[in-house]
Amino acid sequence: MDISSFPLFFFFFSVVCFLQVHGQLPLPTTEQPITDHSAAIHHHQVYIVHVLKTTAKKFHLFKQRKDWYKSFLPNDTLFSGEPRLVYAYRQVITGFAAWLTQGELKAMESMDGFLLANQNFPLHHRTTYTPEFLGLDRSQGMWYETAYGQGQIIGVIDSGVKPTHPSFSGHAMPPAPTKWSGTCFWGKPICNNKLIGAEGSRRASPIDTEGHGSHCAGVASIAAGNFVDGANVHGEARGTASGIAPKAHLAVYKNAGAGDLLKSIEDAMRGHVDVLSISQGDSPDFYTSGIVKGAFAAVTKNIVTVVAAPNSGPTESSMQTDAPWMITVGAASTDRRIMTIVKLGDEREFLGESAYQPSDYDSPILPLIYLFRCFGEHLIDND
């Protein structure tokens, strides 16, 4: 696929999307189930199973595909009565996610059509001034000439969304493109011309309870937040906040595990998004990564996939999102500083940085334990 065929907007979206990417924590060794009520199923885990495309069967209905997937399972339900089949995929991979024991999985390996299976890896997060920092002008230049991403649909796969945040207001937004065929959990008026789609795993609410999906690195508000005038942090850093594509539409997908992530990518493909933004990661192994597989399926539909770059290092080749069919951008910084002053008892003042220092802040007097200057060459204690 010739990347030069994509609008320049996609490049800028990918660069800015992950300006504040955080490092990835090591993956835990214990399985994290997809559903909250699954704790009662002690010896079962969710596995993602890949099977060969069959030439002997043609599926005219999705139910027929699901029935074929079920033929690989020992039975349809667990002892608890819960269905074994969690997800049946049709575009992102040929396969399914299901509750299985290690013994049942071992037996499945001898069946005709079985390819491989991997655990439902838990997902880990990778994470107002950026347009100005990049030299984007609201009234002229590339940002203006590309209409701020108008007409594009960005699918954000993360921890959900806070739909009432002003960044997701439908103010001055055109209607969604006619090609859009996704769904929005809440309906109108919460869902609007900006937030056109929102889905949670297994029909759960896509509300963001962590903040990462709504506000943090490279996700919904930074990617496509609407213009919000008068934004500030406790009176500091006032200005107009916006995402890099403030006129683009948003479809948000909330996930917990790798099986959810594949389902979200499939839903985004079926909804006809133009860009996928993923700030989560699952398996550290290239061959079992749902992001690697899902992004490959997406690019066959001309969907650009932009992913975060986990910087777990310091070993070689520690970045897990280096497949050539994804756009990966690492961390950077901006030149904005919120300066604060520390004043010592002898009236000396030192400039520093803080999240904020309100003008009416009643600064307390605190004891100074140690003060290092010139990298420790001079040590001054509070005596």
C-alpha positions, 0 to 999 in steps of 0.5 A: 500500500502506497502511504503517499496516497494518504492525505497529509492530515494522517501524517500530522495526526500520527505525529501528534497522537502520541506526543505524551506516550508513557512507558509500558509496564511489564505484562503480568503472568496471570490471566485477566478475564474479559468479564467481571463475573468470570471469577467463578469459572476457576479453571477456565481462561479466555483464549483467542483461537485462529483457524484456517479459512474453510473452502468447504463451507460458505457462510451466507449468515453470520450465525452459520459462521458462529456455528462453525466456530462452535464446532471446535468447542467441546460444548456450547456452555460452561457448568455455570451456564455461561456461553463458551463462545465470547467473540466470533470474528469475521474480518479482523481474523478467521477465528474466535475467542472462547472459554477453555481449559488447557486440556480442552485447548490441547484436544482442540489442537488435533482438530482439522483447521486449527492453527494456533491459540493465545491467551487473552492478554490484558491491555496496558495503557501507553500514553492544548498547546500542541497545535501552536507548538507545531506551528499550526494556524487556525486561520491559514496554512495546512491546518486550515487548508485541510479543514481540521480533519473534517469528513474523517472518522477516527476510531479510538481504541482505549479505556472508553470516553467521558461523553460530557466533556466539552472536547466532545461537544457537537457544536459547529460539527457537520453530520457524520459521513453517510458511510458511517454504520457504527453504533453509539451506546447512549444515543442522542443528545449525548451522542452527537455529530462529534461523538458519533460512536461509542461501544463497550466490550460485551455490551458494557458501558463505554464510559471512561473510569480511568481518564486515559481514553478521554484525555491522555496520550494520543487518544480521543481529545488529543486526536479530535477534541473540538475547540474549547475556548478558555481552557486552563489548569487552575487559572494557568496556561489559558487558551483554546484547547483542541485536538489535532483534527478538531473537525473529525468525528470520533468513534470510541471503543472500550476494551479490557483484554486482547479479545475485546481489542480484536472485536473493537478493531472489527467493529471499527472496520465494519463502521467504516472509520478512516483512522484507528488510534490505539494507545493500548498494548497486549502481547509483547510477542509479534506473532500473538499481538492482537494489534499487529493482526488487527492493524494488518486487517485494517490496512487491507480496508485502507484504514490507517492504524496509528499506535503508541510506542512502548519504551520498556527497554533498555534491551534491543528491539524492545518496541512491540509496535514496529510492523510496517503496516502501522504508523508508530510515533514515540514520545516527545515534549513541548516548549510550554513551561509553567514557571514557579519560584522557590524563595529561601530564608536568605531571600534567594530565589530559584525558578522551577516548574509546577502544574500550577501556582495561582497568584493568590496561593498562600505559600507555606514556609517549609524547612529546606533539608538539602540543596544541591548545586552544580550536580552536587559539587556544593552542598548546603544544608539548612544550617 
